[in-house]
Amino acid sequence: MSLPHAPQGDLTRFISRDPYRAVSRVADRLGADAFRGKLMLGDTVFLTGPEKAQLFYSDDMMRNGAAPWFLRETLFGRGGVQSLDREEHRRRKALFLGLMTRNVPAQLAAAFSEELDRLAEARPGRVVVQDEMIRLLTRVACTWAGVPDSRSATHAGMLSDLFEHAAPLNWAFVKGVTARRKANAWAGELVSNTRAGKIRPPRGSALDEIAGYRTAQGDPLGREVAAVELLNVIRPVIAVSAFLTFTAHALATHERARAAAEEAPENLVQEVRRTAPFFPMLAARTARDIEIEGDAVAAGTRVILDIYGTNRDARVWDDPYMFRPSRFQDRDIGPYDLIAQGGGDHASGHRCPGEWITIALMRAFTEWTTRIDYIRPRQDLHFEMQTLPALPSSRMIWTDLRPASV
């Protein structure tokens, strides 16, 4: 038995035109949840669905050398936790879990709620939700991480460029590459100044922990790797802005979303995470010779997991293309069912340790929308499906924002 082959051959161009839906469209055409093809001229196996997500997050896969070059130059940086495997990964991952668990999600949500309330009390005439949330989350994330005197406006643009312009889909990719260089230099200086005693961040903060981190050999992280890891704490918090914009979009376009915001905000948060075009796919490589559906796959083969399609798999989600927050009422979510931020186990695998922070911040934003009034002027609500993340064209514009009338 052998895996079917994509009829398009090399899928690079097809995916660049439709990065979110391309893999699942080929899978549907082939009637398979695993198939072979090429990506950037390299032999690749494409996977979709919860069962294949479990394979993707197994020890049969490795991350070292898997991420495309352009993500190393923008989103991830070089030498960070995303590129590690086995014991080295588990040790570094424990650092992140220690920073992002316990009461941290609640603390960040409380700080963010205060920022949101101040925004409403200022009664701004016009707000672009995506841009405003980036600014507020930058302030919240940098304060929590122990970064002193953060210039919110300057750093917000730099940090958001890391995830908004991560792929070479258009000329704006240059902004992502430039932002990575600037961000590494900024974060590297923070680490160096902390180690030299010029900065004394709060004990236990991300800056303090990363500057003092030691490898299994007892060595500190190199300046650039430490900079990348500090950004791996701050950047994902700011990237939650996209989920908040998707929430604002859902409230504008779905009656069920507005009702859920009042009655079951947690359900709304999960349905937005399931349906939002946040990131389309992830990459790994086979760690050894393995078999997939009885077909031999050589060690080192690139493997792509379809996130967007897996979150809409009809074997798990009834009416998967319907926006229905109530589907999460009293429902247990399997570790490979909803993989907006990865699948499997947080501690041992590559599931995002900031997932709980994301949920807490989204819930704080959702609850805040029930405490404010605003006008949504006519605007383009279509998702830009060729960009990552695929934000609405208008980035969600509100006017006359104010606290709700009593």
C-alpha positions as CSV (number, residue, x, y, z in Angstrom):
1,M,0.0,0.0,0.0
2,S,1.3,3.5,-0.8
3,L,0.3,7.0,0.0
4,P,-1.5,8.8,-2.8
5,H,0.3,11.7,-4.6
6,A,-1.0,15.2,-4.9
7,P,-2.0,15.7,-8.5
8,Q,-0.5,19.1,-8.5
9,G,3.0,17.7,-7.9
10,D,4.9,20.6,-6.2
11,L,2.3,22.4,-4.0
12,T,4.4,25.5,-3.2
13,R,2.5,27.8,-5.5
14,F,-0.9,26.2,-4.7
15,I,-0.3,26.7,-1.0
16,S,1.0,30.2,-1.3
17,R,-2.2,31.2,-3.1
18,D,-4.4,29.5,-0.5
19,P,-2.3,28.6,2.6
20,Y,-5.2,27.7,4.9
21,R,-7.3,25.5,2.7
22,A,-4.9,24.0,0.2
23,V,-3.9,20.9,2.1
24,S,-7.4,19.9,3.1
25,R,-8.6,20.5,-0.4
26,V,-6.1,18.1,-1.9
27,A,-6.8,15.6,0.9
28,D,-10.6,15.8,0.2
29,R,-9.9,15.3,-3.5
30,L,-7.7,12.2,-2.8
31,G,-10.0,10.9,-0.1
32,A,-7.0,10.5,2.2
33,D,-5.7,12.2,5.4
34,A,-2.1,11.5,4.4
35,F,-0.6,12.0,0.9
36,R,2.7,12.7,-0.7
37,G,3.8,15.8,-2.7
38,K,6.5,18.3,-3.0
39,L,7.0,21.6,-1.2
40,M,9.7,24.0,-2.3
41,L,11.0,21.1,-4.5
42,G,11.5,18.8,-1.4
43,D,9.7,15.5,-0.9
44,T,6.9,16.0,1.7
45,V,4.2,14.1,3.4
46,F,1.1,16.1,4.2
47,L,-1.2,15.1,7.1
48,T,-4.6,16.2,8.2
49,G,-7.1,15.2,10.9
50,P,-6.8,14.3,14.6
51,E,-5.4,10.8,14.0
52,K,-2.6,12.1,11.9
53,A,-2.0,15.0,14.3
54,Q,-1.2,12.3,17.0
55,L,1.4,10.9,14.6
56,F,2.8,14.4,14.0
57,Y,3.3,15.0,17.8
58,S,4.8,11.6,18.4
59,D,8.5,10.7,18.9
60,D,8.6,9.6,15.2
61,M,8.9,13.3,14.4
62,M,11.6,15.9,15.1
63,R,11.7,19.7,14.8
64,N,15.4,20.4,14.3
65,G,15.7,21.7,10.7
66,A,12.0,21.4,10.0
67,A,10.8,25.0,10.0
68,P,11.1,26.7,6.6
69,W,14.0,29.1,6.4
70,F,11.7,32.2,6.3
71,L,10.2,31.3,9.7
72,R,13.6,31.1,11.3
73,E,14.3,34.6,9.9
74,T,11.0,36.1,11.2
75,L,8.6,34.3,13.6
76,F,10.8,31.8,15.4
77,G,14.4,33.1,15.3
78,R,17.3,30.7,15.5
79,G,18.1,28.3,18.3
80,G,14.8,28.7,20.1
81,V,12.7,26.0,21.8
82,Q,10.7,25.3,18.6
83,S,13.7,23.8,17.0
84,L,14.7,21.4,19.8
85,D,13.9,17.8,20.3
86,R,13.9,15.1,23.0
87,E,15.6,15.9,26.4
88,E,17.0,19.2,25.3
89,H,13.5,20.3,24.3
90,R,11.9,19.0,27.5
91,R,14.4,20.9,29.6
92,R,13.9,24.2,27.8
93,K,10.2,23.7,27.6
94,A,10.1,23.4,31.4
95,L,11.4,26.9,31.6
96,F,8.5,28.2,29.6
97,L,5.9,26.2,31.5
98,G,7.2,27.6,34.7
99,L,6.8,31.1,33.4
100,M,3.3,30.6,31.9
101,T,1.4,28.4,34.3
102,R,0.1,28.6,37.9
103,N,-1.7,31.9,38.4
104,V,0.0,33.7,35.5
105,P,-2.9,33.5,33.0
106,A,-5.2,35.1,35.6
107,Q,-2.7,37.8,36.4
108,L,-2.2,38.7,32.8
109,A,-6.0,38.7,32.2
110,A,-6.5,41.0,35.1
111,A,-3.8,43.4,33.9
112,F,-5.3,43.3,30.4
113,S,-8.8,44.0,31.7
114,E,-7.5,47.1,33.4
115,E,-6.0,48.3,30.2
116,L,-9.2,47.7,28.3
117,D,-11.3,49.5,30.8
118,R,-8.9,52.5,30.6
119,L,-9.2,52.5,26.9
120,A,-13.0,52.7,27.1
121,E,-12.9,55.4,29.7
122,A,-10.7,57.5,27.4
123,R,-13.6,57.4,24.9
124,P,-11.4,57.3,21.7
125,G,-13.1,58.5,18.6
126,R,-11.9,55.7,16.5
127,V,-10.2,52.4,17.3
128,V,-8.6,49.8,14.9
129,V,-9.0,46.7,17.1
130,Q,-6.0,44.8,15.8
131,D,-3.6,47.8,16.2
132,E,-5.0,48.8,19.6
133,M,-4.8,45.3,21.0
134,I,-1.2,45.0,19.9
135,R,-0.4,48.2,21.7
136,L,-2.1,47.2,25.0
137,L,-0.8,43.6,24.9
138,T,2.8,44.9,24.3
139,R,2.5,46.9,27.5
140,V,1.1,44.0,29.5
141,A,3.6,41.4,28.1
142,C,6.7,43.6,28.7
143,T,5.7,44.5,32.2
144,W,5.0,40.9,33.1
145,A,8.3,39.8,31.5
146,G,10.3,42.2,33.6
147,V,11.3,44.4,30.7
148,P,12.0,47.9,32.0
149,D,10.8,51.2,30.5
150,S,9.3,49.6,27.4
151,R,8.5,52.1,24.7
152,S,5.2,50.6,23.9
153,A,4.5,52.2,20.5
154,T,8.0,51.5,19.1
155,H,8.2,47.9,20.4
156,A,4.6,47.1,19.5
157,G,5.2,47.6,15.8
158,M,8.5,45.7,15.9
159,L,7.0,42.7,17.7
160,S,3.9,42.5,15.7
161,D,5.9,42.5,12.5
162,L,7.4,39.2,13.6
163,F,4.1,37.3,13.2
164,E,2.2,39.5,10.8
165,H,4.9,39.4,8.1
166,A,6.5,36.0,8.8
167,A,6.1,34.5,5.3
168,P,7.3,35.7,1.9
169,L,3.8,36.1,0.5
170,N,4.4,39.7,-0.5
171,W,6.9,42.5,-0.2
172,A,6.0,43.1,3.5
173,F,8.0,40.1,4.4
174,V,11.0,42.4,4.4
175,K,9.4,44.1,7.5
176,G,9.4,40.8,9.3
177,V,13.1,40.1,8.6
178,T,14.0,43.6,9.6
179,A,11.9,43.3,12.8
180,R,13.6,40.1,13.8
181,R,17.1,41.7,13.6
182,K,15.9,44.7,15.6
183,A,14.1,42.6,18.1
184,N,17.0,40.2,18.6
185,A,19.3,43.2,19.2
186,W,16.9,44.8,21.7
187,A,16.3,41.5,23.6
188,G,19.9,40.6,23.5
189,E,20.9,43.9,25.1
190,L,18.3,43.3,27.9
191,V,19.8,39.9,28.6
192,S,23.4,41.3,28.6
193,N,22.5,44.2,30.9
194,T,20.7,41.8,33.3
195,R,23.7,39.5,33.5
196,A,26.0,42.6,34.0
197,G,23.8,43.8,36.9
198,K,22.8,47.0,35.0
199,I,19.1,45.8,35.0
200,R,17.5,44.0,37.9
201,P,14.3,42.6,36.7
202,P,11.8,41.1,39.2
203,R,12.8,37.8,40.5
204,G,11.1,35.0,38.6
205,S,10.2,37.2,35.6
206,A,11.0,36.0,32.1
207,L,14.0,38.3,31.7
208,D,15.4,37.2,35.1
209,E,14.9,33.5,34.4
210,I,16.2,33.5,30.8
211,A,19.2,35.5,31.7
212,G,20.1,33.1,34.4
213,Y,19.1,29.9,32.6
214,R,21.7,27.1,32.4
215,T,21.8,24.3,30.0
216,A,22.3,20.6,31.0
217,Q,26.0,21.3,30.7
218,G,25.8,24.2,33.1
219,D,26.4,26.9,30.4
220,P,24.3,30.1,30.0
221,L,22.4,30.5,26.8
222,G,24.3,32.5,24.2
223,R,23.2,36.1,23.9
224,E,21.3,35.5,20.6
225,V,19.6,32.3,21.7
226,A,18.6,34.0,25.0
227,A,17.2,36.9,23.0
228,V,15.2,34.6,20.9
229,E,13.8,32.8,24.0
230,L,12.9,36.1,25.7
231,L,11.0,37.1,22.5
232,N,9.4,33.6,22.5
233,V,7.8,34.7,25.8
234,I,6.7,38.2,24.8
235,R,5.8,37.8,21.1
236,P,3.1,35.1,21.6
237,V,1.2,37.2,24.1
238,I,1.1,40.1,21.5
239,A,0.1,37.6,18.8
240,V,-3.1,37.0,20.8
241,S,-4.2,40.3,19.3
242,A,-5.1,38.4,16.2
243,F,-7.5,36.1,18.2
244,L,-9.0,39.2,19.7
245,T,-9.6,40.7,16.3
246,F,-11.2,37.4,15.2
247,T,-13.4,37.6,18.3
248,A,-14.5,41.1,17.3
249,H,-15.2,39.9,13.8
250,A,-17.3,37.0,15.1
251,L,-19.3,39.4,17.2
252,A,-19.9,41.5,14.1
253,T,-21.0,38.6,11.9
254,H,-22.6,35.9,14.1
255,E,-25.7,36.3,16.2
256,R,-24.6,33.2,18.1
257,A,-21.4,35.0,19.1
258,R,-23.1,37.9,20.6
259,A,-25.4,35.7,22.7
260,A,-22.4,33.5,23.8
261,A,-20.4,36.6,24.9
262,E,-23.1,37.2,27.5
263,E,-24.0,33.7,28.5
264,A,-21.0,31.4,27.8
265,P,-17.8,33.4,27.0
266,E,-15.6,30.3,27.4
267,N,-17.6,28.6,24.6
268,L,-17.2,31.6,22.4
269,V,-13.4,31.7,23.0
270,Q,-13.0,28.0,22.0
271,E,-15.2,28.4,18.9
272,V,-13.2,31.4,17.7
273,R,-9.9,29.4,18.3
274,R,-11.3,26.5,16.3
275,T,-12.5,28.5,13.3
276,A,-10.2,31.5,13.1
277,P,-7.5,31.5,10.3
278,F,-4.7,32.1,12.8
279,F,-1.9,29.9,11.4
280,P,-2.4,27.3,8.6
281,M,0.1,24.5,9.1
282,L,3.2,23.2,11.0
283,A,6.3,21.4,9.9
284,A,8.4,18.5,11.2
285,R,10.7,15.9,9.9
286,T,10.7,12.2,10.4
287,A,13.2,11.2,13.1
288,R,13.7,7.7,11.7
289,D,12.4,5.5,8.9
290,I,8.7,5.0,9.6
291,E,5.6,3.8,7.9
292,I,2.5,5.9,7.3
293,E,-0.6,4.0,6.1
294,G,1.8,1.1,5.3
295,D,4.0,3.3,3.1
296,A,7.7,3.5,3.9
297,V,8.8,7.1,4.7
298,A,12.5,7.8,5.0
299,A,14.1,9.5,7.9
300,G,14.5,13.2,7.4
301,T,11.4,13.6,5.2
302,R,9.5,16.8,5.7
303,V,6.0,16.4,7.2
304,I,3.3,19.1,7.1
305,L,0.3,19.0,9.5
306,D,-2.8,20.9,8.3
307,I,-4.0,22.9,11.3
308,Y,-6.8,24.7,9.6
309,G,-8.4,21.6,8.2
310,T,-7.9,19.5,11.3
311,N,-9.9,22.0,13.3
312,R,-12.7,21.5,10.9
313,D,-12.6,17.7,10.6
314,A,-16.1,16.4,10.2
315,R,-15.1,13.2,12.1
316,V,-14.8,15.3,15.2
317,W,-16.9,18.4,14.7
318,D,-20.5,18.1,13.5
319,D,-21.3,20.8,10.9
320,P,-17.6,21.9,11.1
321,Y,-18.0,25.0,9.0
322,M,-20.9,26.4,11.1
323,F,-20.0,28.9,13.8
324,R,-21.7,27.4,16.9
325,P,-20.2,28.2,20.3
326,S,-22.7,25.9,22.0
327,R,-20.8,22.8,20.6
328,F,-18.4,23.3,23.5
329,Q,-21.0,23.2,26.2
330,D,-20.0,20.3,28.6
331,R,-17.6,18.9,26.0
332,D,-14.2,17.4,26.7
333,I,-11.7,18.4,24.1
334,G,-9.2,15.7,23.1
335,P,-5.5,16.6,22.8
336,Y,-5.6,16.4,19.0
337,D,-9.1,17.7,18.3
338,L,-8.5,21.4,18.6
339,I,-4.9,22.3,17.7
340,A,-5.0,26.0,17.1
341,Q,-1.9,26.2,19.2
342,G,-0.6,22.7,18.8
343,G,-1.6,19.2,19.9
344,G,-0.6,16.6,22.4
345,D,1.0,17.3,25.8
346,H,2.2,20.7,26.9
347,A,5.1,19.5,29.0
348,S,6.7,16.9,26.7
349,G,5.5,17.9,23.3
350,H,5.4,21.0,21.1
351,R,2.0,22.3,22.2
352,C,2.2,26.0,23.0
353,P,2.8,26.6,26.7
354,G,1.0,30.0,26.3
355,E,-2.3,28.3,25.4
356,W,-3.8,29.0,28.9
357,I,-2.7,32.7,28.6
358,T,-4.4,32.9,25.2
359,I,-7.7,31.6,26.5
360,A,-7.5,33.9,29.6
361,L,-6.9,37.0,27.5
362,M,-9.6,36.1,25.0
363,R,-12.1,35.6,27.8
364,A,-11.1,39.0,29.3
365,F,-11.6,40.7,26.0
366,T,-14.9,38.9,25.4
367,E,-16.3,39.9,28.8
368,W,-15.1,43.4,28.2
369,T,-17.2,43.7,25.1
370,T,-20.3,43.2,27.2
371,R,-19.3,46.3,29.3
372,I,-18.8,48.7,26.4
373,D,-20.7,50.4,23.7
374,Y,-19.3,51.2,20.3
375,I,-20.4,51.8,16.7
376,R,-19.1,49.5,14.0
377,P,-19.0,51.6,10.8
378,R,-19.3,50.1,7.3
379,Q,-16.0,48.3,6.5
380,D,-14.5,45.3,4.7
381,L,-15.0,42.3,6.9
382,H,-13.5,39.7,4.4
383,F,-10.6,37.7,5.7
384,E,-7.3,38.2,3.8
385,M,-6.8,34.5,3.3
386,Q,-3.4,34.9,1.6
387,T,-1.9,36.5,4.7
388,L,-0.7,35.0,8.0
389,P,-2.7,35.4,10.1
390,A,-5.6,36.0,7.8
391,L,-7.0,39.0,9.5
392,P,-10.1,40.9,8.2
393,S,-9.2,43.5,5.7
394,S,-10.3,46.4,7.9
395,R,-8.5,45.0,11.0
396,M,-11.9,45.7,12.7
397,I,-12.8,49.4,13.1
398,W,-14.9,50.7,16.0
399,T,-16.0,54.3,16.6
400,D,-17.4,56.1,19.6
401,L,-16.0,53.5,22.0
402,R,-17.2,54.1,25.6
403,P,-18.3,52.4,28.8
404,A,-21.8,50.9,28.4
405,S,-24.6,53.2,29.4
406,V,-25.9,52.4,32.9
